[in-house]
Structures are given as structure tokens and as C-alpha cells.
Amino acid sequence: MPGSWVLLCYRLPREPSSPRVTIWRKLRRLGVAQLADGLVALPADARTREHFDWIAAEVRHSGGTAGLWLSQPASSAQERDLAAAMAADRAREYEDVLVAANAAAALEEPERARTVKRLRAELRRIGRRDYFPPRQRGTAHAAVTDLARGELSANAVSYSEGQR
Amino acid sequence: MKWATRTGVHVDRAACAWLIGRNIDKACEFIFVTDPAGVPADAVPFDMPGVDLTHHGHDCTFETMLRRYDIVDPVLWKLAEIIHEADIDDERFDAPAAPGLDIIIRGLSMTLTDEQILAVCGPILDGLYEYLKRSLILGREPA
């Protein structure tokens, strides 16, 4: 049985372009699934709905039109595809963190501690838009934890293998 | 006066209700609605799309209220940075307390009614205000 999704359908004037960029950045930050031009989706809950509510208000304020819809994919397969695409987007982001964590293993303090702080913030940011956690989530988190503890990043790999 | 906001209150609405009772209207009464169309005619709506006391530009509703009511208390503006980050999380301010406050109120929303959340958030925000006040006066973290 497919779950409930909240859809934001919006149109913005072509000019000026800055509201378009602002809205686009906000949607990207939320980790939306792009269904079509001007149509984005997130799994429905109080928080995602509220985020879309504010963005819709901002679109209207910028001279555009926007509507919020609650919907259900007609088939589980369709929902699976959507979730898989969103998970793949997050997986790429986690992989970037993993690469950065491994590269930082050779750093001396305090650069290393600074990198840990930056990567932790990045993990929090990704986590907030991670609705269908891919396996790379565990790997990336373990790599940053190991970096903080000053251990070799090889541990991160074995940890993630054990998690599957 | 009657004040109306959306049901399922979170950090911005809880902080606004606290601010209203503290600085704007001592005799305030709150009504929670599911749809903006359900706001009674004699109530002032806040923190919902399409009304005056709501998000504007970069501001969350708490910041909008401080501006609308010409409140210049630097402690409240410092608190506004925390509320802003807990609500919008756009990293406009450096507010390390924000993720914690966000989680605390999110948790309360799972166990309490809207009215109870406002009641519980009162002392939490009073304490946070006092902490921020002391740190502003001292110029460092208070004990």
C-alpha cells in the first residue's frame, strides 16, 4: 500500500530570476523528488507539509502561483522508484562525505578536528533530507566517527559491511 | 485579546505565544485551527501563510513580531536567532542551541496537546531568556 505524499505544484515568472534561484535552493535543501517541471514531492508528514506551505507562500509572494496537494502513488512500484531515486541522491551526498573523511585521515590537528566538525554538520544537513536512508548513510557516519576518534578509516568499511 | 494559530504547534508558534503573553498582551487567549479559514473574526492570526504576523522574507514569525511591535530588547533578538534556526534552519545565524530546542519541542508535540506545549514552553523560554541575558551582560557563557 503506497504511502501518503505531499506535492507542491508551482509556477514562477521567468523574470526576475532571483526568486526562482531562492526557491530552487530551498527545495534542494529539502531533498525533494522532482516529478516534473514545477512539480516536486516529499513523503507527507507535518514537517514536510509545513515546509511546502511556506515555500508556496513565498512563490505567491514573488508573483507566482502555487498549490499543495496530498496524494498517493497509484502503485507501490511507482513509489519504490521515487524512493529509490531519492535514496540514490542521498547516497551520492554520503559518498562525498566518506571521501572527504578518508582524505582527512592524514591531516594533523587542528585541521583534522575542523574537518570533523564540518563533516558532522554536513551529515546533519543530509540527514534532515534523508527520507529513505541508503546503506551509505552508515558508512559515512562511521567514517566521520572514526576520523573523530583518530582511527584508521579501514574500520569504516568493515563496519558498513557488517551492517548490511 | 484572542490570538489564533495553526494546530500542532512547534518552536516558532510556541515562542510567539510566549512573546505575546510576555510583551504584547498580558490577557492573551490562544485558539488553534487546522485551516486558516477557521480563524474567528475577533482573533489575530499568526504564523500561518497569508496573514501579516508570519514569515516575511528571511524572517520567521517570532522575528516578524519583534519588528511589528517595535521590540528592541537585545536579549529577545538573541533568542530570535535561536528560534529562527530551530524553525527555518537556514544557517543564517550561528545558534548551537537551536537543534536541541527543536528536538525538545518536537518531542513535546508527541506527548502533549497544543495548550500544554505552550504551558511547558513558558518556563523553558523564561530560563533561556535569563541565560541569554546573563551571557550578554557578562560577555561570556554564564555559569
Interface residues (C-beta under 8 A of the other chain):
Chain A: R29 A46 E50 D53 W54 A56 A57 E58 R124 R128
Chain B: G8 H10 P49 G50 T54 H55 D89 D90 P99
